[in-house]
Amino acid sequence: MLPHDDIDHGTPKRASDQQVTLEIDGQSVTVPQGTSLMRAASEAGIPVPKLCATDSLEPFGSCRLCLVEIEGRRGFPASCTTPAEAGMKVRTQSDKLAKLRHDVMELYISDHPLDCLTCAANGDCELQDMAGAVGLRSVRYGLEGKNHLQAQKDESNPYFSYDPSKCIVCNRCVRACEETQGTFALTISGRGFDSRVSPGQDQAFMDSECVSCGACVQACPTGTLQDKSVVALGMPTKSVVTTCAYCGVGCGFKAEVKGEQVVRMTPWKDGQANDGHSCVKGRFAWGYATHKDRITKPMIRAKITDPWQEVSWDEAIAHAAGEFKRIQAAHGRDAVGGITSSRCTNEETYLVQKLIRAAFGNNNVDTCARVCHSPTGYGLGQTFGTSAGTQTFRSVEKSDVIMVIGANPTDAHPVFASRMKKRIREGAKLIVVDPRRTDLVSSPHIKADYHLQLRPGTNVALVTALAHVIVTEGLLDERFIAERCEDRSFQQWREFVARADNSPEAMEAVTGVPARELRGAARLYATGGNAAIYYGLGVTEHAQGSTMVMGIANLAMATGNVGREGVGVNPLRGQNNVQGSCDMGSFPHELPGYRHVSDSTVRAEFEAAWGVALSAEPGLRIPNMFEAALEGDFRGLYVQGEDIVQSDPDTQHVTEALSRLECLVVQDIFLNETAKYAHVFLPGSSFLEKDGTFTNAERRISRVRKVMKPLGGLADWEVTIKLANALGYPMDYAHPAQIMDEIAALTPSFQGVSYAKLDRLGSVQWPCNEDTGEAGTPTMHVDGFVRGRGRFVITQYVPTPEKVTRRFPLVLTTGRILSQYNVGAQTRRTPNNRWHDEDRLEIHPHDAEERGIAEGDWVGIASRAGETVLRARLSERMAPGVVYTTFHFPESGANVITTDSSDWATNCPEYKVTAVQVCKVTQPSEWQRGYTAFNQQQLDMLERRREGAAAGVVGK
């Protein structure tokens, strides 16, 4: 597949029940009503020259290259803006049209640099292509007049350059910023001849509101906006379709390469999660894959105070397996376990949990979903019968009311946020439930109808009050409830929420949300048409996270907003494959497909396939592993692609537990914070170095395809196979396709999934089996809930045990920022640091003034778990009494201060509510000083690994 081999039909595809037939260049063409003449011609194989038109944007009609003749009509209309009509007779080629197009193109070229041979866009320039298409061979106009050829380049953005001398003012970049991205950062400044694209008010790109999503670069038909990687490396020679390895949107990309060198990542037009859009991370921040910090050789050491010793793969695997065997022989089968990765593929995750169950012989396996969306699994499982989102991302395009709870999609899921914002600009109503004023509350052409700015930790009180309004004001969908839900649980729930102590007025003192606002939001959600709920970690990472998820499901069932497009309950998953890691059986109580390990029938299926007896006892969750390690009962851990030291709460507790382990094996691409406590390091592989699949937040299973050889020599799935074999449990797979075949054979919801199908269809959504369509299930619970009838659950509000006191009078909540990702191991090794190079504490000016804190001051943040120091950022995004920070930089120590408070059902940590005190300081915290010394010690020992200083140490 060559770069840019997708046909651009010039204008968007139209959907209509009515078809129109017309004649184009003597050829009969039938298209949906509303289709442009340009697209009708293109779909019939008749190309019409164009510059301002592209099929990802609405037609604009400015370039005048796409003119056509229509029999019976005067003039030469633009084919991009003229809809096809029945009986039309259209000509796209004539002498007059050729002359008009030639002359128009001549005018464009008269004010354009003729540096095609040295231009980075040479061979990938629509202006160049169109000049050839219209037969332009010379330009009659000289350079004596006014022109733009000396216009100054803007090189401020680290990823792309802007050369206004090559701009033809086609407006495509401006329209992409508005229509596709929704940021409105670009405009056309000046008039007439002085018109030029301008970021903001004639600012540099880096000083403007531009979010570097790349939509403008993608839309530009010339070399005006150009990837700097293409300038440096030249044009790619082939492309490989793959899936982004950042957030849970799961965008499709074409990795464009020369040999095995990635030149650029281009959003795939047919990517069903992103439809050709992207964000700054997926589009540009892929350089970490070849960063100098990559560790590509296995290493071992006896103690974490020893320098690393580089060894062969066979030596490292044999050493790890030997240590695990030794520990189990001395301390029992349950003394070891493993943690799967939400950044690795489905196939790799499946193998790790299989290794733990079949080779270790226990169920001590967990995944990072424990600390993010495990309440989603529990809550939706209890109410609907399955632990996943109900819709596709495209479903939001049919929503009339959108409620966003505890999520910041513009930063954490930006491509979906762009789709959502487009629907809001079209008229959908918006309710935002968040302690913080996120960009969705108010941004260009977007304003929430309601912002319920609740106090952190009071989610359940708020959702129950919303339900109170719906029940007491007669806003229930009685027919849906009678047909689809359990009567007994509904009656009990209705009686509960109708109580006066659950009213908005009663809960106002708890939540801080005015009763009038809450009632208005409830009425809008219940009566505004198709209503969809999207939620994030601001729902799940609470002591009542599971209760809140069930409360959201209650709302959807009570109003009949389940089972069709435009509605539903939609968790926005954080990491690229957190949904897949859960699907693959990464929880200690569940085998793949969310089936309990105690089910003897299910267990027998796996035992027959795997050839080994399996334990019926649920294993240890991650927090239990830490406790058992501190007690001396848990001594060996295999961690694949997860950084629990930086991502899990109460950092000092985590590091103390890891320090007690006799063997910690870490498989990753960098020496992350967890690997600094490891005894064996196995080089991991990035998403560019492997084949497999990811499953995104809409249950969409998409292919990951290898672009380059693994820098460490092995893909992650191959490493796990070697370890299993060394442990005495044979695994034999030649390709991840065989692993997926095994998954499909053993997991009912994946029964119809295969690489052949994925290659043919692009992606499928589980459930995908004989009971679904070929492409799976876009919308869940259409005719009935997975569990049969939907179950209402009583959601009694219980205040969080994490309470503010005189000692800790403020509440800290945490979140993400657009340019960085999760623990930052990937994005911190890219120019994304230009936007965000440290975590800061956002504090309300009132709270800052009380403490004598000014913008940029160093402030200490202390909780009952620990203390750290950050710079202050004064902000009114939070209400007084609430402070906020991100957790992307390890030296910040955000999780040093988060506590062990967790969800009652799943142990998901309560990251979103930590009682703290903030004061001005002049030096780092004690923890930070200790971290700096330990970190430097570990980096020094890493540098010494080739010196042979550790030779002969291991095993002593």
Disulfide bonds with the S-S distance in Angstrom:
none
